[in-house]
Amino acid sequence: MREIVMDTETTGLDPFAEHADRIVEIGAVELLNHIPTGNVYHQYINPKRDMPEEAFNVHGLSEEFLGSKPVFKEIAQDFLDFIDDGILIIHNAPFDMKFLNAEFSWIDLEQLSMDRVIDTLALARKRYPMGPNSLDALCRRYGIDNSRRDKHGALLDSELLADVYMELIGGRQTVLGLTNETHRVETKTEVGQAKVSARPSPLPGRLSRAEIDAHETMVAGLGENPLWRRAASSQGTTGSD
């Protein structure tokens, strides 16, 4: 099973606003059977518009930096070739899909279907309904090192999300279990025999003579050859032992 964990950065929140917001960065990580292959996609994109201060404060990508990068139309096919028919793993998927499909519509390319998307935010909200369920919060919850994430970055966020996704679907055992071969780990426990030596002298009896006599009187009243005496005889003991 091929999955693509991905993220985008944008100039804002709405691609359909009067001054349409655009995608400025795409990052993606390939998984095969939930295992990262090392194959990644990363691309900065020239939005052909200014960079609002609010967006710059989130990802740190300036209008000047992006000015020399290709526009979306120039990278669209490479991106589609990379994701191919893989399942898309996205945190808050409706946001990213809205931007991707807006960009595709503007260059007359077929839009991506939500049917091929797994939204990790929806998974997290189902598991932790009280939240918080941001990417940073989930990294803290699962002990995933996000110390490099001083600002949002599409590729770094995709790498972190891949780790979070593994935890959301069942933990790191999933990665260990879905290899090409099944390896059984056997744990052997050896139990040694304890060496027991005889005491140099027997322990003194705990019953008084009066208690022993009372017991014998009780057994004698059970009739001829009572069960008690047969059991005691098979163990090599008597009532006074």
C-alpha positions as CSV (number, residue, x, y, z in Angstrom):
1,M,0.0,0.0,0.0
2,R,1.4,3.4,-1.0
3,E,0.6,6.5,1.0
4,I,1.7,10.1,0.6
5,V,2.0,12.1,3.8
6,M,1.8,15.8,2.6
7,D,1.4,19.4,3.6
8,T,1.1,22.8,1.9
9,E,1.9,26.4,2.9
10,T,-0.1,29.2,1.5
11,T,-0.4,33.0,1.4
12,G,-3.6,32.9,3.5
13,L,-6.8,31.1,4.2
14,D,-9.0,31.5,1.1
15,P,-8.2,30.7,-2.6
16,F,-11.5,32.1,-3.6
17,A,-11.2,35.5,-2.0
18,E,-11.1,38.7,-4.1
19,H,-7.3,38.6,-3.9
20,A,-7.0,34.8,-4.2
21,D,-4.6,33.1,-1.8
22,R,-2.2,30.7,-3.4
23,I,0.0,27.7,-2.5
24,V,3.7,28.7,-1.9
25,E,5.2,25.3,-0.8
26,I,4.4,21.6,-1.1
27,G,6.1,18.9,0.9
28,A,5.4,15.1,0.7
29,V,6.8,11.9,2.1
30,E,6.2,8.5,0.6
31,L,5.3,5.5,2.7
32,L,5.1,1.9,1.5
33,N,3.1,-0.4,3.9
34,H,3.4,2.4,6.5
35,I,7.2,2.5,6.2
36,P,9.0,5.7,4.9
37,T,10.9,4.9,1.8
38,G,13.1,8.0,1.8
39,N,11.4,9.2,-1.4
40,V,10.2,12.8,-0.8
41,Y,8.8,15.7,-2.8
42,H,9.5,19.3,-2.0
43,Q,8.8,22.4,-4.0
44,Y,8.6,26.2,-3.3
45,I,6.1,28.0,-5.6
46,N,5.9,31.6,-6.8
47,P,2.3,32.7,-6.0
48,K,2.6,35.8,-8.3
49,R,1.2,38.0,-5.5
50,D,2.3,39.7,-2.3
51,M,2.9,37.8,0.9
52,P,0.6,39.0,3.8
53,E,2.4,39.6,7.1
54,E,0.2,37.1,8.9
55,A,1.2,34.3,6.5
56,F,4.9,35.3,6.5
57,N,4.9,35.0,10.3
58,V,3.7,31.5,10.0
59,H,6.1,30.0,7.5
60,G,8.7,32.7,6.9
61,L,8.5,32.6,3.1
62,S,8.9,36.1,1.7
63,E,7.7,37.5,-1.6
64,E,11.3,38.1,-2.6
65,F,12.4,34.5,-1.8
66,L,9.5,33.0,-3.8
67,G,9.9,35.4,-6.7
68,S,12.5,33.2,-8.4
69,K,10.6,30.0,-7.9
70,P,8.4,28.3,-10.6
71,V,4.7,29.0,-10.7
72,F,2.2,26.2,-9.9
73,K,1.5,25.3,-13.5
74,E,5.2,24.5,-14.0
75,I,5.3,22.0,-11.2
76,A,1.8,20.6,-11.3
77,Q,2.6,17.5,-13.4
78,D,5.7,16.6,-11.4
79,F,3.6,16.7,-8.2
80,L,0.9,14.6,-9.8
81,D,3.5,12.1,-11.0
82,F,4.9,11.8,-7.5
83,I,1.6,11.2,-5.7
84,D,0.3,9.0,-8.6
85,D,-2.6,7.0,-7.1
86,G,-1.3,6.9,-3.6
87,I,-3.5,7.5,-0.6
88,L,-3.0,11.1,0.7
89,I,-2.4,11.6,4.4
90,I,-3.1,15.2,5.4
91,H,-3.7,17.1,8.7
92,N,-6.8,19.2,8.3
93,A,-7.2,17.8,4.8
94,P,-10.1,20.0,3.6
95,F,-7.9,23.1,3.9
96,D,-5.0,21.7,1.7
97,M,-7.4,20.0,-0.7
98,K,-9.3,23.2,-1.2
99,F,-6.1,25.0,-2.2
100,L,-4.8,22.1,-4.4
101,N,-8.0,21.7,-6.3
102,A,-8.3,25.5,-6.8
103,E,-4.8,25.5,-8.3
104,F,-5.7,22.6,-10.5
105,S,-8.9,24.2,-11.7
106,W,-7.1,27.4,-12.7
107,I,-4.8,25.4,-15.1
108,D,-7.6,23.1,-16.3
109,L,-6.3,19.9,-14.6
110,E,-8.5,17.3,-13.0
111,Q,-9.2,17.8,-9.3
112,L,-8.2,15.4,-6.6
113,S,-10.9,13.4,-4.9
114,M,-11.5,13.5,-1.2
115,D,-12.2,9.7,-1.4
116,R,-8.4,9.1,-1.6
117,V,-7.6,11.2,1.5
118,I,-7.1,10.3,5.2
119,D,-7.5,13.3,7.5
120,T,-5.2,12.9,10.5
121,L,-7.0,15.8,12.3
122,A,-10.2,13.8,12.1
123,L,-8.5,10.7,13.4
124,A,-7.0,12.6,16.3
125,R,-10.3,14.2,17.2
126,K,-11.9,10.8,17.2
127,R,-9.3,9.4,19.5
128,Y,-8.8,12.6,21.7
129,P,-12.2,14.4,21.6
130,M,-11.0,16.9,24.3
131,G,-7.9,17.8,22.2
132,P,-5.7,19.7,21.6
133,N,-5.0,18.1,18.3
134,S,-2.7,20.4,16.4
135,L,0.5,18.9,14.9
136,D,2.6,20.3,17.7
137,A,0.2,19.0,20.4
138,L,0.2,15.5,18.9
139,C,4.0,15.6,18.7
140,R,4.1,16.4,22.4
141,R,1.6,13.7,23.2
142,Y,3.6,11.0,21.4
143,G,7.0,12.2,22.4
144,I,8.0,13.1,18.8
145,D,10.9,15.6,18.5
146,N,9.6,18.8,16.8
147,S,12.3,21.1,18.1
148,R,13.3,22.1,14.6
149,R,9.8,23.4,13.9
150,D,10.2,27.1,14.8
151,K,8.1,27.9,11.8
152,H,5.8,25.9,9.6
153,G,7.5,24.1,6.7
154,A,5.7,21.8,4.3
155,L,8.4,19.1,4.1
156,L,9.3,19.1,7.8
157,D,5.7,19.1,8.8
158,S,5.1,16.1,6.5
159,E,7.9,14.2,8.1
160,L,6.5,14.9,11.6
161,L,3.0,14.1,10.4
162,A,4.2,10.7,9.2
163,D,5.4,9.9,12.7
164,V,2.1,11.1,14.2
165,Y,0.1,9.1,11.7
166,M,1.9,5.9,12.7
167,E,0.9,6.5,16.3
168,L,-2.7,7.4,15.4
169,I,-3.2,4.1,13.5
170,G,-1.7,1.9,16.2
171,G,1.8,2.9,17.2
172,R,5.2,2.0,16.1
173,Q,4.4,-1.8,16.2
174,T,2.7,-1.2,12.9
175,V,6.0,-0.3,11.3
176,L,7.7,-3.3,12.8
177,G,4.9,-5.7,11.8
178,L,4.5,-4.8,8.2
179,T,7.8,-6.0,6.8
180,N,8.2,-8.3,3.8
181,E,8.9,-11.2,6.1
182,T,7.5,-12.1,9.5
183,H,10.2,-12.6,12.0
184,R,9.2,-14.3,15.3
185,V,11.1,-13.2,18.3
186,E,11.3,-16.0,20.8
187,T,12.1,-15.4,24.4
188,K,13.5,-18.3,26.3
189,T,13.3,-18.5,30.0
190,E,15.4,-21.1,31.7
191,V,14.3,-22.3,35.1
192,G,17.0,-24.0,37.1
193,Q,16.3,-26.6,39.7
194,A,16.8,-25.4,43.3
195,K,19.2,-27.6,45.3
196,V,17.5,-28.6,48.5
197,S,19.6,-30.2,51.2
198,A,18.3,-32.0,54.3
199,R,18.3,-30.1,57.6
200,P,21.0,-31.3,60.0
201,S,18.2,-31.9,62.6
202,P,14.4,-32.0,62.2
203,L,12.3,-29.0,63.3
204,P,10.6,-29.6,66.6
205,G,6.9,-30.5,66.4
206,R,4.4,-27.7,66.8
207,L,1.6,-29.8,68.4
208,S,1.4,-30.4,72.1
209,R,0.8,-34.0,73.5
210,A,-2.7,-33.0,74.4
211,E,-3.5,-31.9,70.9
212,I,-2.1,-35.1,69.4
213,D,-4.2,-37.2,71.8
214,A,-7.3,-35.2,71.0
215,H,-6.7,-35.8,67.3
216,E,-6.3,-39.5,67.7
217,T,-9.5,-39.7,69.7
218,M,-11.3,-37.8,66.9
219,V,-10.0,-40.2,64.2
220,A,-10.8,-43.3,66.2
221,G,-14.4,-42.2,66.2
222,L,-14.6,-42.2,62.4
223,G,-15.0,-46.0,62.3
224,E,-12.8,-48.8,61.0
225,N,-10.1,-47.9,58.5
226,P,-11.2,-44.2,58.0
227,L,-10.1,-42.2,55.0
228,W,-7.8,-40.1,57.1
229,R,-5.7,-43.1,58.1
230,R,-5.5,-44.3,54.4
231,A,-4.3,-40.9,53.2
232,A,-1.8,-40.6,56.0
233,S,-0.5,-44.1,55.3
234,S,0.0,-43.4,51.6
235,Q,2.2,-40.4,52.5
236,G,4.2,-42.3,55.0
237,T,2.9,-40.3,58.0
238,T,0.9,-40.8,61.1
239,G,-1.4,-38.6,63.0
240,S,1.4,-37.8,65.5
241,D,3.9,-36.5,62.8
